């Protein structure tokens, strides 16, 4: 009886489905990034909350990095990959400035970011990026990316966990013109700099009420002819 009972347990164990341990090198730390391009300015904003699951890891983690006086990068997604990517681009920018005696332009930096993301396409940076700044003509420029480097220049963009909440507001308020319409027109938004800042504040206040991964503080960077300026606004803490 004991042998038969033991053998039945062995048979049951052998027929049970095999369960493998799972592990992922990625995490989604949430957060939201927004950028708006004007005729002579660019606004790049992001909240400072870093989360995982239902836990808040940090309330003061900036998602925006200044690459030079005319270009900023905002990254949502996996914070470790975002910091690695930003440090790499900053290093390439410093090397370029030493070699050429001038900072990299916004257009060149946009192409460099695309190349960097595509180079890692088989083990990609789990980041969703917005590059913003002033182009060589002094006009605002916003470039939006997917995780493997596909990008386009737009008048405004949003990435991150609050994207579904904020993009309808931007579409409604800014009324983007299709790039397929001829003749070509400027993609810059018609808002003044102050109106764009107020719109960004409203967007983050709305997203912070409904997205648990967006909150604490929003950092709003404004790039214009006089340099880079920072504005902040408090968001919900819960």
N, C-alpha and C positions, 0 to 999 in steps of 0.2 A: 504493500500500500504506500509506504513511504517513497519507494523508488518511482512508482507510477505518478505520485503527486509531484515529485521533483521533476520528472521528465515532462509532465504537462506544463509546469512553470517555465521550463527551458524552451519548450515549443512555442508557448505564448510570447516569450521574450524575443525569440528569433523571428516571429511573424510581425512584431510591432514595427511601425514605420521608424526609420532612422532619422533622428533629429540632429541637424548640424548647428553648431554655434555660429551665430551671425555677428558680424562686426562691420561697421562702415567707417571709412576714413573721413567722412564728411559730417557736418552738423549744420543746421540752419539756425543762425543766431538772430534772425528777424531784423526788424528795422526798415525804415523807409527813406528813400532819397528822391528829391525833386529838383529839377532845373528849368529855368525859363530864360530864354534869350531875348534881349531887346535890341534896339537899333545901335546903342552905344554902351550896353552893359550886359552882364550875365549874372543871374542869381542861382546859386547852388546851395541846397539846404538838405539837412538830414537830422534825424533825431539821435539821441545819445544812449538809448536803451540797448543792452545786449542781453538776450535771453536764450534759454534752451528749454524746450518743453514748456512747463508752467513755472519755471524758476527764472528769476531775474539775476543775472550774474554781475551786471554792472549798470549803474545809472548814469555814468559819465564817460562813455566810450565813444569818441568821435569817429564818424564814418567818412569824414572829408579830409583829404590831404592836399596841401598847396604844393604843386610841382614847380611852379615858378610864378612870377608876378602877373602872368596872363592866363594861367591854366590851373584848374583844380579838378580833382577826381573824387567822386563819391561812390562808395561801394556798399552794397547790401548783400546778405547771404552769410557765408561761413567766414567768421571774423579772422581766423588764422590765415586763410587763403587771401583775404582782402588785404591784410597787413603785409603779407609777403609780396603780393602783386604791387602794392603802392611803393614799398621800399625798392623793389626792382626798377620801377619806372623812375623813381627819384634818382637812383644811381645812374641810370642811362641818361637822364636829363643833365646831371652834373658832368658826366663824361662828354656829352655833346657840347656843353657850354665851354669846357676847357679846350676842346679840339677846334671849335669854330668861333670862339670869342663872342657868342651871343646865345641867349636862351632859345630853346626849341619852341617853334610856333605851335599854336593850338592845332592847326591842321596836321602838322607833322607828328605831334604827340598822339592825335587820334589814330593815325595810321600805325604808329608804334604799338599802341595798346591793342589794336586789332591783330597785329602780327604776333604779339606776345601771347595773347589768348589762343590764337589758332595753333601756335607751336605746341601748346599743351593740350590739344584737343582730345588725345587719347587718355589722359588723366587730368581733366581740366580743373582750373581754378573754379571752385563753386562760389562764384561771385557774379553779381549783376550790377553793371557799372554804368555811370553817367559821367562823361567828361564835359566840362564847361569852361568857357573863357572868352577871350576876344581873338578874332581872326586877324590876319595882317592888315586888314582894312579898318580895324577898330570896331567891327560889328560883333554883337553877341553870337556865340556859337554853342550849340548843345549837340553832343553825340551820344546816342544810346546804343547799348550793346547787349547781345546775349552771352551765354557762358563761354562760347567758343569763337568769339571774335567777329561775328556778323554785326555790322553797325550801319547807322545812317545819321545824317545831320537833320535835326528837326528844330522847331521853334520852342518846344518844351518836351519834357519827358518825366516819367516817374518809374522807379524800380523798388522792389522790396515787398514786404508783407502788406503794406497799405496801398499797393498799386491799384487794386480793383476799386478801392474807395475814392482815390484821388484823381485818377485819370478821367472819369466822367465829369468831374468839376472843371478840370483844365480844358477838356474838349468843349464844354458848354461856354466857358468864359473867354477862351482864346480863339476858338473857331479857326483851327488850322486849315490852311489852303493846301489842297492836294498838289504834290510835286508833279503830277501828270498834266496839270492845267497849263496851257500855253497862252500868252508868253509867260516865261518864268518870272515869279515875283519873290520878294524877300520873305524868308521864313521867320523873320523876327516878329515877335508879338507887338501889338500896338500899345501896350501898357507903358506908362512911365515907370521909372525905377521904384518910386514909393508905392505905386499901385501894385507892382509885381511882388514887393515884399509883403504887403498886406494880404494879397491873395495866397501867398505861401503860408503865412501864419494861419489863415482861415482853413486851408487844406489840412494842415497838421493838427489843428484843434479838432477838426471833424474826425480825422483818422484816429487820433488818440482816444476818442470816446468809444470807438467801436473795434479797434484792433489792439489786442493785449500785448503785441510785440512792438508797438509804437508808443512812446511816451517819455516822461521825465523832462527833457529839454529838447528844443529844436535849435540847431545852429544854422544861421542864415548868412552865407558868404556872398558878398556883392563884389564883382570884378568890374571896374570901370577904368577910365583913363588915369585916375589918380591912384590906383592900386587896388588892394583887396581889403574889404571892410567886413567886420563881423557884427551881426546882430543876434541876440538870443531871445527866446521866449519860453517860459515854463509851460509844461504840459501836465497831464494827469500823472500821478505817481502810482496809481494802482493798476 
